[in-house]
């Protein structure tokens, strides 16, 4: 029977010295490499012919085991290492399904992945669609003369959006902390039903004050939803699986924008047939729809993969979603990919120390700064897209339909970037395609004459809005480089706070006196995009330098010194000498 351990770093166990199991001479190296020729793992060898005892590398060994490509087929030696060094704590909610020696076939994992996508990822995408429907319909409402009806100007709209994004930004971390304490399965539906109620209340807007109040409430309630949902998905998926799911996660946002444009094109016509303006009907109908989705989520979402039988719907059906074997596969593939996921219960809260550790982690700041600067350009154009199209002479109906092509292009760009990144195992340079694309588009926008036809200007704005979307790659990269489950949870919120700050900046770059072509604003955006492109390259260089710096120190040690460091170090997460950053 192995000694219980608490995993508090990215994949290595922390136990008191007097509790640490005594290793035999042939077990003193915890390096485990799979030999294609022999099919066996080597636990010890000479300095010259044995691969390093490595804590984290670029792709194949981020947690000290070379089983990333065969999670379901560990060798006997690898299973022994898992049992000795990676046992979850007893309070981990899925501990009863942990089995370091269990195996499964690729076909089983593929079939189970399809089941997870249908029961977990699809529902998460629907919930995210509900967020976008209520968060993004303000743009559709603007095309129906909402500002004129409320006696507001674009300056008032700018301030309202600033209030929204400020509240959204500052709600990120508190929301994440509440989610960790209550459980994502509880907090996500509460958020959805709460913001839907406020969205419906926008039917009663009367002017500037009520507009500002509802903007603030929506920001406070919706803030943190994205990070909460990503945390929830991480309970079911490995890091590689999650990256692709996140790409589809944001595709659902784009699809919702397209559907929202079609819905708005029809709903806004109710202005001509009822006593209410069309935009009031838009808020009422779409708010009601998302409220119903929130109710469904409240009864549907389980706390985790081994707790699906606890939902109301499962109790009615009389059984959970998965068989015992399927639960075992889910739990073990996730923990073999990232053992730190067992270090916190899914109802365990976070403290201020976790927040401060992530905030002061300078190695994460390149990603935070990229989150701040990458989305300002397209965010600014997007915030004024419908207003600009209306100023060019398009009708309300035409304006809403003309927003659709940009969304279709963005879906293609989003998925193309994600699959290209996975195929060539390159993240930051692939993501930098986005500012390259935007740089070219904004050069064109700045240089075209004001007499350019409205269709030519629409085409350029559409290409700006349809830029290759790097957000899923950056979110996944941020998660993996955080290094431990505690810092990862906070780092996700911090990253998203910087992304929301970019939206706040974007909503204030275009000014009324610069309308309708916003020459000064576009020149400022070109400067930001240029700086962002340089920041991508500098971030790539930073992580290469940090990895080389650590590799130099690590490689100067003897095997015994490396083993001693692994056994005794108090360094955590991405501050370990043997951790390597992904880039």
C-alpha positions in Angstrom: 0.0 0.0 0.0 1.5 3.3 -1.0 1.8 6.3 1.2 -0.9 9.0 0.6 0.5 12.1 -1.0 -0.7 15.6 -1.6 0.2 16.8 -5.1 0.9 20.5 -4.7 3.1 21.1 -7.7 2.7 20.3 -11.4 3.0 16.6 -11.2 5.2 15.9 -8.3 4.2 14.8 -4.8 4.9 16.5 -1.6 5.3 14.3 1.5 7.0 14.7 4.8 10.5 13.2 4.9 9.5 10.7 7.5 6.6 9.5 5.4 8.5 9.3 2.1 8.8 5.7 0.9 12.2 4.2 0.8 13.3 3.4 -2.8 15.4 0.4 -3.7 18.6 1.1 -5.7 16.9 0.2 -9.0 14.0 2.7 -8.3 15.9 5.8 -7.3 15.4 7.5 -10.7 11.8 8.5 -11.3 12.5 9.0 -14.9 10.2 6.9 -17.0 10.8 6.6 -20.7 9.2 4.2 -23.1 11.5 2.2 -25.3 9.9 1.4 -28.6 12.2 -1.6 -29.1 11.7 -3.3 -25.8 8.4 -1.9 -24.7 9.8 -1.4 -21.2 10.4 1.6 -19.1 13.9 2.3 -17.7 14.0 3.5 -14.1 17.7 4.0 -13.8 20.7 4.2 -16.0 24.0 5.9 -16.5 24.3 9.7 -17.0 25.3 9.1 -20.6 22.7 6.7 -22.0 19.7 7.6 -19.9 17.2 10.4 -20.7 17.0 13.1 -18.1 14.8 13.1 -15.0 12.8 15.9 -16.5 10.0 17.8 -14.9 8.6 19.6 -18.0 9.5 19.7 -21.6 7.9 21.2 -24.7 5.5 18.5 -25.6 6.1 15.0 -24.6 6.9 15.2 -20.9 5.3 18.2 -19.0 4.8 16.2 -15.8 7.8 13.9 -15.6 6.3 10.9 -17.4 6.7 10.0 -21.1 3.1 8.8 -21.4 1.5 11.8 -23.0 0.8 9.9 -26.2 -0.3 6.7 -24.6 -2.2 7.7 -21.4 -4.2 4.5 -21.5 -1.2 2.2 -22.1 1.3 2.8 -19.2 4.1 0.3 -18.8 4.5 -1.6 -15.6 7.3 0.8 -14.5 5.2 3.8 -15.3 2.3 2.4 -13.3 4.6 1.9 -10.4 5.8 5.5 -10.6 2.2 6.8 -10.8 1.3 4.7 -7.7 4.3 5.9 -5.7 4.5 9.6 -6.6 1.1 10.6 -8.0 -1.6 9.3 -5.7 -4.4 11.8 -5.2 -5.3 13.0 -1.7 -8.2 11.2 0.0 -10.4 14.3 -0.2 -10.3 14.4 -4.0 -13.8 13.7 -5.1 -12.7 11.2 -7.8 -10.2 9.3 -5.7 -12.3 6.1 -5.8 -11.8 5.9 -9.6 -8.1 6.5 -9.5 -6.1 3.4 -10.7 -2.5 3.8 -11.7 -2.5 0.4 -13.4 -5.7 0.6 -15.4 -5.4 0.5 -19.2 -7.7 1.2 -22.1 -7.6 1.1 -25.8 -7.5 4.2 -28.2 -10.8 3.1 -29.5 -12.4 3.2 -26.1 -10.9 6.7 -25.5 -12.2 7.9 -28.8 -15.7 6.6 -28.2 -15.7 8.2 -24.7 -14.5 11.5 -26.1 -17.5 11.6 -28.5 -19.7 11.0 -25.5 -18.0 13.8 -23.5 -18.3 16.2 -26.4 -22.1 15.5 -26.6 -22.8 15.6 -22.9 -20.3 18.2 -21.7 -18.7 20.3 -24.4 -21.9 20.8 -26.4 -23.8 22.0 -23.3 -20.9 24.3 -22.3 -21.1 25.8 -25.8 -24.8 26.3 -25.5 -24.3 28.1 -22.2 -21.6 30.3 -23.8 -24.0 31.0 -26.6 -26.5 32.3 -24.0 -23.8 34.7 -22.7 -23.0 36.0 -26.2 -26.7 36.4 -27.0 -27.3 38.7 -24.0 -23.9 40.4 -24.1 -23.8 41.0 -27.9 -27.4 42.0 -28.7 -26.6 45.6 -27.7 -24.9 45.9 -31.2 -28.1 44.7 -32.9 -30.2 47.1 -30.8 -28.1 50.1 -32.0 -29.1 49.4 -35.6 -32.7 50.0 -34.5 -32.1 53.6 -33.4 -31.9 52.7 -29.7 -29.7 55.6 -28.9 -32.1 58.0 -30.5 -35.1 56.6 -28.7 -33.3 57.0 -25.4 -31.9 60.4 -26.3 -28.3 59.1 -26.0 -25.2 60.0 -28.0 -22.3 57.8 -29.0 -20.4 59.4 -26.0 -23.1 58.1 -23.7 -22.8 54.7 -25.3 -19.0 54.7 -24.9 -19.4 55.4 -21.2 -22.1 52.7 -20.8 -19.8 50.1 -22.5 -16.9 51.3 -20.3 -19.0 50.8 -17.2 -20.0 47.3 -18.5 -16.4 46.2 -19.2 -15.1 47.7 -15.9 -17.7 45.7 -13.9 -17.1 42.6 -16.1 -13.3 42.9 -15.5 -13.5 43.4 -11.7 -16.0 40.6 -11.3 -13.7 38.0 -12.9 -11.7 37.0 -9.8 -14.5 37.1 -7.2 -16.6 35.0 -9.6 -13.9 32.5 -9.9 -13.4 32.3 -6.2 -17.2 31.8 -5.7 -17.2 29.2 -8.4 -14.4 27.2 -6.7 -16.3 27.3 -3.4 -19.8 26.5 -4.6 -18.8 24.5 -7.6 -19.0 25.5 -11.3 -22.1 23.3 -11.8 -24.0 25.5 -9.3 -22.5 28.9 -10.0 -22.8 28.9 -13.8 -26.6 28.4 -13.9 -27.0 31.1 -11.1 -25.0 33.5 -13.2 -27.1 32.7 -16.3 -30.5 33.1 -14.7 -29.4 36.3 -12.9 -28.0 38.1 -16.0 -31.0 37.0 -18.0 -33.3 38.7 -15.5 -31.3 42.0 -16.0 -31.3 41.5 -19.8 -35.1 41.3 -19.8 -35.3 44.3 -17.5 -33.7 46.4 -20.3 -37.2 46.5 -21.8 -37.9 49.3 -19.3 -34.9 51.5 -20.2 -35.9 55.2 -20.1 -32.7 57.1 -20.5 -29.1 57.5 -19.5 -29.3 56.5 -15.8 -31.2 53.2 -16.4 -28.9 52.4 -19.3 -25.8 52.8 -17.1 -27.4 50.7 -14.3 -28.2 47.8 -16.5 -24.8 47.9 -18.1 -23.2 47.7 -14.7 -25.3 44.9 -13.5 -24.8 42.8 -16.6 -21.0 43.3 -16.3 -21.0 42.3 -12.6 -23.0 39.1 -13.2 -21.5 38.0 -16.5 -17.9 38.5 -15.3 -16.1 35.3 -14.6 -18.5 33.1 -16.6 -15.9 32.2 -19.2 -13.1 31.3 -16.7 -15.7 29.3 -14.7 -16.8 27.3 -17.7 -13.2 26.6 -18.8 -12.4 25.4 -15.3 -15.4 23.1 -15.5 -14.3 21.6 -18.8 -10.9 20.9 -17.4 -12.5 18.3 -15.1 -13.3 16.2 -18.1 -10.6 16.9 -20.7 -6.8 16.6 -21.0 -4.8 19.7 -22.0 -4.5 18.6 -25.6 -8.2 17.8 -25.8 -9.2 21.1 -24.2 -7.4 23.3 -26.7 -9.5 22.0 -29.6 -12.7 22.1 -27.5 -11.9 25.8 -26.6 -11.6 26.5 -30.3 -15.1 25.2 -30.8 -16.1 27.0 -27.6 -15.4 30.3 -29.3 -16.9 29.1 -32.6 -20.1 28.8 -30.7 -19.8 32.5 -29.8 -19.4 33.4 -33.5 -22.3 31.1 -34.5 -24.4 32.8 -31.9 -23.5 36.2 -33.4 -24.7 34.9 -36.8 -27.9 33.5 -35.4 -28.4 36.7 -33.3 -28.1 38.8 -36.5 -30.9 36.7 -38.2 -33.1 36.9 -35.0 -32.5 40.6 -34.8 -33.4 41.1 -38.4 -36.8 39.6 -37.8 -37.5 40.8 -34.2 -36.6 44.4 -34.8 -39.4 44.6 -37.4 -41.8 44.3 -34.5 -41.3 48.1 -34.2 -43.6 48.5 -37.2 -46.3 46.2 -35.8 -46.5 46.9 -32.1 -46.4 49.8 -29.7 -42.9 48.9 -28.5 -39.6 49.6 -30.3 -38.0 46.6 -31.9 -34.9 46.7 -29.6 -37.1 46.3 -26.5 -38.6 43.1 -28.0 -35.1 42.0 -28.8 -34.0 42.3 -25.1 -37.2 40.6 -23.9 -37.2 37.6 -26.2 -33.5 36.8 -26.1 -33.4 37.4 -22.3 -36.2 34.9 -21.8 -34.5 32.3 -24.0 -31.2 32.5 -22.0 -33.1 32.3 -18.7 -34.6 29.0 -19.9 -31.2 27.7 -20.8 -30.0 28.7 -17.3 -32.8 26.7 -15.7 -31.9 23.7 -17.8 -28.2 24.0 -16.8 -29.1 24.1 -13.1 -30.8 20.7 -13.3 -28.4 19.2 -15.9 -24.8 20.0 -14.9 -23.0 17.5 -12.6 -20.2 18.5 -10.2 -17.7 16.2 -12.0 -17.2 13.0 -14.0 -18.0 10.6 -11.2 -20.9 12.6 -9.8 -23.3 12.6 -12.8 -25.8 10.5 -10.9 -26.4 13.4 -8.5 -28.1 15.7 -11.0 -31.9 16.0 -11.0 -32.3 14.8 -14.5 -30.1 11.7 -13.8 -32.1 10.9 -10.7 -35.3 10.9 -12.8 -33.6 8.6 -15.3 -32.3 6.4 -12.5 -28.6 6.4 -13.6 -25.7 8.7 -14.4 -24.0 9.5 -17.7 -21.1 7.0 -17.6 -20.4 3.5 -16.7 -17.9 2.7 -13.9 -15.2 1.9 -16.5 -15.9 5.1 -18.4 -15.6 7.1 -15.2 -12.3 5.4 -14.5 -10.9 6.2 -17.9 -12.0 9.9 -17.6 -10.4 10.3 -14.2 -7.1 8.6 -15.0 -6.6 10.2 -18.4 -7.0 13.6 -16.8 -4.7 12.9 -13.9 -2.0 11.2 -16.0 -2.0 14.3 -18.2 -2.0 16.7 -15.2 -1.7 15.2 -11.7 -2.2 18.6 -10.1 -5.9 18.5 -10.9 -6.3 16.2 -7.9 -4.8 18.7 -5.5 -8.0 20.7 -5.0 -11.6 19.4 -4.4 -14.1 20.9 -6.8 -15.8 22.6 -3.9 -12.6 24.0 -2.4 -12.2 27.8 -2.4 -9.1 29.9 -3.2 -7.3 32.4 -0.9 -5.6 35.7 -1.3 -2.2 34.0 -1.4 -3.2 32.2 -4.6 -4.2 35.5 -6.2 -1.0 37.2 -5.2 1.2 34.3 -6.4 -0.4 34.6 -9.9 -0.3 38.4 -10.0 3.4 38.5 -9.0 4.4 35.7 -11.4 6.4 37.7 -14.0 6.6 34.7 -16.3 2.9 35.0 -16.9 2.9 38.7 -17.7 3.8 38.3 -21.4 0.5 36.4 -21.9 -1.4 38.9 -19.9 0.0 41.7 -22.0 -0.9 39.8 -25.2 -4.4 39.4 -23.9 -4.6 43.2 -23.3 -3.2 44.3 -26.7 -4.3 41.6 -29.2 -8.0 42.3 -29.3 -8.2 46.2 -29.2 -8.1 46.6 -32.9 -10.9 44.3 -33.9 -12.8 45.0 -30.7 -13.0 48.7 -31.6 -14.3 48.0 -35.1 -16.7 45.4 -33.7 -18.2 47.8 -31.2 -19.1 50.3 -33.9 -19.6 47.9 -36.8 -23.4 48.3 -37.0 -23.3 52.0 -36.3 -20.8 52.4 -39.1 -22.9 50.4 -41.5 -25.9 52.5 -40.7 -23.9 55.7 -41.3 -23.0 54.3 -44.7 -26.6 54.2 -45.6 -27.6 50.6 -45.1 -31.0 49.8 -43.6 -31.6 48.1 -40.3 -32.3 44.8 -42.0 -29.3 45.1 -44.3 -27.0 46.0 -41.5 -27.8 43.0 -39.4 -27.4 40.6 -42.3 -24.1 42.2 -43.4 -22.5 41.3 -40.1 -22.8 37.6 -40.9 -20.0 37.2 -43.5 -17.4 38.4 -41.0 -18.5 35.8 -38.5 -18.2 33.0 -41.0 -14.7 34.1 -42.0 -13.7 34.2 -38.3 -15.0 30.7 -37.7 -12.7 29.5 -40.5 -9.7 31.5 -39.1 -10.4 30.3 -35.5 -10.4 26.6 -36.4 -7.5 27.0 -38.9 -5.2 28.6 -36.3 -6.1 25.9 -33.6 -5.5 23.0 -35.9 -2.3 24.5 -37.4 -1.0 25.1 -33.9 -1.7 21.5 -32.9 -0.2 20.1 -36.1 3.1 22.0 -36.0 3.3 22.3 -32.2 3.7 26.0 -32.3 1.6 28.5 -30.3 2.9 32.0 -30.1 4.1 32.4 -33.7 0.9 30.8 -35.0 -1.1 33.3 -32.9 0.9 36.2 -34.3 -0.8 35.6 -37.6 -3.7 37.6 -36.1 -1.8 41.0 -35.8 -0.1 40.4 -39.2 -3.6 40.1 -40.7 -4.9 43.2 -38.9 -1.8 45.2 -39.8 -2.5 44.7 -43.5 -6.2 45.5 -43.1 -5.7 48.7 -41.1 -3.1 49.9 -43.6 -5.8 49.6 -46.3 -8.5 51.3 -44.1 -6.2 54.2 -43.4 -5.1 54.7 -47.0 -8.4 54.4 -48.9 -10.1 57.7 -49.8 -13.3 58.8 -48.1 -15.0 58.5 -51.5 -14.6 54.7 -51.4 -17.9 53.0 -52.1 -19.9 51.7 -49.1 -19.5 48.2 -50.4 -15.7 48.5 -50.5 -15.6 49.9 -47.0 -17.9 47.2 -45.8 -15.6 44.5 -47.3 -12.6 45.9 -45.5 -14.4 46.1 -42.1 -15.7 42.6 -42.7 -12.1 41.3 -43.2 -11.0 43.1 -40.0 -13.9 41.4 -38.0 -13.1 38.1 -39.7 -9.4 38.0 -38.5 -7.8 34.7 -37.5 -8.9 34.4 -33.8 -6.0 33.4 -31.5 -7.9 33.6 -28.2 -8.4 29.8 -27.7 -4.6 29.2 -28.2 -3.7 31.9 -25.8 -6.2 30.7 -23.1 -4.8 27.2 -23.4 -1.2 28.4 -23.3 -2.0 30.5 -20.2 -3.5 27.5 -18.4 -0.6 25.2 -19.2 2.2 27.7 -18.3 0.6 28.6 -14.9 2.1 25.4 -13.6 -0.3 24.3 -10.8 -4.0 24.0 -10.4 -4.2 26.8 -7.8 -2.2 29.3 -9.8 -3.9 28.2 -13.0 -7.4 29.0 -11.7 -6.3 32.5 -10.7 -4.2 33.0 -13.9 -7.2 32.2 -16.0 -9.1 35.0 -14.3 -6.3 37.4 -14.6 -5.8 36.7 -18.3 -9.5 37.2 -18.9 -9.4 40.5 -16.9 -6.7 41.8 -19.3 -8.8 40.7 -22.3 -11.8 42.6 -20.8 -9.6 45.6 -20.2 -8.8 45.6 -23.9 -12.6 45.8 -24.6 -12.8 48.7 -22.2 -10.0 50.5 -24.2 -11.6 49.5 -27.5 -14.9 51.1 -26.5 -13.2 54.5 -26.1 -10.9 54.9 -29.1 -13.5 56.0 -31.7 -14.9 59.4 -30.7 -18.0 61.2 -32.1 -15.9 64.1 -33.6 -13.9 61.6 -35.6 -17.0 60.0 -37.2 -17.9 58.6 -39.6 -14.5 57.3 -40.9 -12.5 57.6 -37.6 -9.2 58.6 -39.2 -7.5 59.4 -35.9 -8.8 56.3 -34.2 -7.7 54.0 -37.0 -4.2 55.4 -36.9 -4.0 54.8 -33.2 -5.2 51.3 -33.7 -2.5 50.7 -36.3 0.1 51.7 -33.8 -1.4 49.3 -31.2 -1.5 46.4 -33.7 2.2 47.1 -34.6 3.2 47.0 -31.0 1.2 43.8 -30.4 3.0 42.1 -33.3 6.4 42.9 -31.7 5.1 41.8 -28.3 4.3 38.3 -29.8 7.8 38.0 -30.9 9.3 39.2 -27.7 7.1 36.8 -25.7 8.4 33.9 -27.9 11.9 35.0 -27.2 11.2 35.4 -23.4 10.0 31.8 -23.0 12.9 30.4 -25.2 15.4 32.3 -23.0 13.7 31.2 -19.7 13.8 27.6 -20.9 17.4 27.8 -22.0 18.3 29.5 -18.7 16.8 26.7 -16.7 18.1 23.9 -19.0 21.7 25.2 -18.5 21.3 25.0 -14.7 19.5 21.7 -14.8 22.1 20.1 -17.2 25.0 21.2 -14.9 23.7 18.9 -12.1 24.5 15.3 -11.7 21.6 12.7 -11.8 21.8 12.4 -8.0 21.5 16.2 -7.6 18.5 16.3 -9.9 16.8 13.5 -7.9 17.6 15.3 -4.7 16.0 18.5 -6.1 12.9 16.7 -7.1 12.5 15.1 -3.8 13.2 18.1 -1.6 12.4 21.3 -3.5 10.0 23.8 -2.2 9.7 25.5 -5.6 6.2 25.3 -7.0 4.6 25.2 -10.4 6.4 27.1 -13.1 9.1 28.2 -10.7 10.7 24.8 -10.6 14.0 24.5 -12.3 12.8 21.5 -14.3 9.6 23.2 -15.5 9.6 24.2 -19.2 7.3 26.8 -20.6 5.2 26.1 -23.7 5.4 28.6 -26.5 
